[in-house]
Amino acid sequence: MLVNGKWTADWQPVQAKDAKGGFVRQTSSFRHWITPDGNPGPTGEGGFKAETGRYHLYVALICPWASRTLIARRLKGLEDAISISVVEPTLTDQGWRFGDYPGSNRDPLNGATYLHEIYTKADPVISGRATVPVLWDKQRQTIVNNESADIVRMLNAGFGALANDEFDLYPEALRTEIDALNDRIYPRLNNGVYRAGFATTQEAYEEAFRDVFGMLDELEERLDGKAFLFGDRLTETDIRLFVTLVRFDATYHGLFKCNLRRIADYPNLSAHLERMLAIPGIAGTVNIDHIKRGYYSIKSLNPTGIVPVGPIVGFERLLGGSERKTA
């Protein structure tokens, strides 16, 4: 934890619990927005104008929240406009670390060893966890935003003519429906697997477990006869679902005790996962080696650090070796 800008304790995945012993996720600290003209967005201050080469994205390939932003960056054609750094998959006592593990790299901008140094560069007296993703402004030398949902939306609409318009991930006509479905999927599935994995009481675990599989069952039914969650149109909600599905059988099923069924046992969810992987660029954001090594390095869940050899996940054939490349 950073407390007043100082690293004061070993990294711990659970920083807060509710009355039942359930996992409570930290609120994001930086909420500024990039806009085409630099005017303020929905939150934060202005001055963050969309410009090629000005912004940098810090991500972890194990992290579903960070992977959302990598997918949006690919789909919107912003690879040349926004540079990236990928932290190593293994979590250390000081959190995310930059290094030379295959698929990772060093920090070329600030020369940081740990991600928490990026946070204290932006705010020398910050308190809280140093999480990914981080959207960094090279010009102002600060963090623009560290909330994945915000970052996906600003990548979708905040870069104006710098982005391609093949995909509109948050179309105006569907926004109310997208927000409503996001609000159901997030607590029950995206964060539900974490609520199960990091629960500290049987009651909290079983409540999260029921939420996870209740949501999977609901989405399996919703996708019957549909390419995507809203028909033939890919939206940000499909990305939110995909990043959880692609990690589920390899990690959440075993390590997080979400073991009632695998995604492979759901025909429609499996088809959705493979349909997403078939979209050019998305497979390159998936790294099964990073995912497994990262999750199984969490000492509170796996004290020995042993990474299982299995399971075999059927969709790996679609990755085409991209799981060992930097996104």
N, C-alpha and C positions, 0 to 999 in steps of 0.2 A: 504493500500500500504506500502511496505517496501521501504524506501528511505535511502540509505547509511546504511542499516542494522537496521534501526529504524522503528517501526510501527508508522505511522504518520496520518492515517485517517481511518475512518470506511470503511469496505469492500464495494466495489462497483462493480457490474458485468460489467459495461461498462467503460473501461479505455480509449478508443480511438474511434473516429468516423471519417467516411470519409466525403467528401464534401456534400453528400446527407443526412447525418445524420445516415448513416448505421453503424452497429456494426463492429469493427475491433478487431480481436483476437490477444492477445499478443504472441510474438515469444518466444519459449522455451529457457531457459537460459543455461542448461547443456546438452552437446551433446557428451559425451564420450561413448565408446562402450565396452561391454564385448565380448571377443573373446576366442576361445579354448586355444590359446597359450599366451594370454595377449598382443599381438601386437596391435597397433592402428587400429581402424575401419575406416569407411568412414569419420568420423569427430572426433575431440578431440584428446586427448593424449592416450598413451598406459598404460599398467600396470594393466588393469582390466581383470584378467584371470578367466575363468569359473571354479568355485570351489563350491562344495556342502556346503551350510550353510554360505557362505560369504556374500550373498546379501539379501536385504530386500525390499519389495515393499509396499509403502504407497498408499492406494487407498480410493476412496469414491464410495459406491455402487450406488449412484445417478448418477454418472458421466459416460457418454458414453465413454469418452477417457480412463478413468481408467479401465472401464469394458473390453475394448479391451485387455488390458494386462492380466487381470484375466483369460479371455478365453484362450489366448495363453498359459499362464502358465499351465492351466488344460490340454489343448490338447497336449502339449509337455511333460506332465508328470513331471513337475518341482515343484510340490507342496512341496516335501521334500527338494529340493535344495534351494528354495527361500521362506523365511518366509514372512508373510504379517501383516500389521496393517490396520484396517478399521476405518476411521474417522466417527464421528456422521453425520447424514444426514442433520440436520438443520444448515444452514449457520449463523454464528455469526458476530458481528461487527469486529471481528479479523479473519474472514475467517474460514477455516476448524479447527475443534476441536476434540481432542481425548476424549473419555468418555465411559460411561456405557450404552448408549442406546442400546436396543436389536439389535444384529447384528454388533455392533461396539466394539472397545476395546481400551485400553490404549496403550501408546507408550512404549513397553518394552525395547527398545534399548537406547533411549536418554532421557526418562522421560519428553518429551515435553507435554505441554498442547495444544498448537496450532501448526499447520503444519508450520507456518512461522518460528518457532524456528528451525526446521530442515534446512530450507534454510539459516538462519544466522549462524548455526553451520558449514555448508559447506562453506559459504562465509560471513564473518562478516560485509561486506560493500555492500551487494547486494541491488539493487533497482529493484522493480517489484512486481508482484503478486506471491503468494505462491499457486501453482496449483498442482493438482493430474493428473496423477500418478507421483510418485517419486521412482526411483530405487536407493537404498542406498547401499554403500559399507561399511560393518561393519569393515573391515580391515583398510582401509584408512580413515574412518570416514568422508566420503564426498558423495555428490550426483553424481552418475554416469550419469544419464540422466533423464530428465523430459518431454521428447517428446514421446507421446504414439506410434506414428508410428515407431520411432527408437526402442523402447522397444519391440514392437511386433516382429520386424525383428530380434533383437538379441536373443529373446527367441526362435525364430524359428531355427536360425542357429548358434548362438554364444556360445551355451553350449555343442557343440560336442556330445560325447558319453553319457553325463549326461542326455540328452533329448531323448525321444523316437522318432522313425522315422515314426510312423503311418501317421502323417500329415506333409506335406510340404506346409506351408502356402504361400510360395513365390517361386514356382518352376521356375527353370531357363527358361524353354521353354515358360512360360507365362508372364515373367516379363514385357516385353514391353506393353502387353495388360493390365496387372494388373495396371501398373503405369498410363496408359491412362484412364482407367475407374475410378481409385481412384481420378484422377485429375478432373473428371467430378462430381463424387458423393460428394466429400468433400465440395466445395463451394456452390453447389446448394441444397444439402440435409443435410449432417452431420452438417455443419455450417450454412446451409440455414435456419434451424428452429431457430437458435439463432439470425441470422440476422433479421428474422421476429419478434421474441419475444422482442429483445432489440432495434429495430429500433426507432429512435426518430423523424422521419418524415413520413408522409403518403406515400410519394414517395418511400422511402427506404423500408418501410414495403411491399408495393404492389410488388415491384421488387423481394424481397425475397420470398414472397408468390407464385408468378408465378414460380420462380425457383424450389421451393420445390415440387409443384404439377406437374410441367413439368418433373422433374426427377423421381418422383414416377410413373407417367404414362409410362415413358420410360422403367423403370425397370420392371414394371408389364408386359409389352410386351416382354422384353428380357427373362423373366423367364418362358414364356409360353412353356411348354413341357420340362423344364429343372429343375433338382434338385437344382443346384447352379448357380451362375452367369456365370461360365465358364464350364457348363455342369455337369458332375457327380463328379467333383473334387472341394472340399471345399478349398478356398483360404482366404487370409487376407481380400480381398474385401468383402466377405460374412460376415466376422466379423464386418467390418466397417458398412455395411448395417444393420445387425442385431441389433446392439446396439442403432441405431436410431429408427428402427421399434418397438422394444420392449418398448420404452418409449413414442411412438407417441400418441396413443389413450388416455393414462392416463394423459399426461401432455402437450405435444406440441399442440395437437388439441385444448385444451381450453386455457391454460395459455399463450401460445405463439401465439394464434390467427391463427393457421394453421388449419382452420376448414372447408375447402371445402369438404373434405372427410376424413374418418377414414381409418386406415390400414385394419380394418375389412371389408371395402368395396372393397378391392382389393384381389381377390381370389388367385392370384399367389404370391403376397407379403405375404399374410397370411399363405400360404402353406410353403413358405420359412422360415418364422419366426418359425412356429411349427416344421419344419424339423430341424432347428438349435437347438431348445429346446430339441429335442429327442436325440441329440448326448450326450452321457454320460459326465457329468460334467458341461455342459453349463448352465442348469437350476439353478445350485447352485450358479451361479454368478449373478442371477437376484433377486432383492429384491424390489417388488412393493411398499412396505411400505416406504422404504428409498427413492425411486424415487419420490413418491408423496410428502412426507414430505420435502425432500430437495428442490425441485423446488418451492413448494408453500411457502417456507420460504424466498424467495427472496423478500425483502421489496419493491424494486422498481416496482415489478410486482404485488405483493399481500400484500399491507400494513397491512391488518388485520391479516395475518398469518393463516387464516382459511384454513384447508385442506379439499377438497371435499370428501364426502363419496364414490361417484362413480368416474368414470364409472366402470361397470363390463366389464372386458376384457376376452374374451373367452379363451385365452391361459393360464390363471392362473391355470386351472385344471392340466396343465402339469408341474407346478412348484413343486408339491408334498410337499408343506410346506417349500420348500427351501428358499422361499422369506423372511423367518424370521430367517434364519441362517446366520452365518458369512461365507463368501465365502471361 
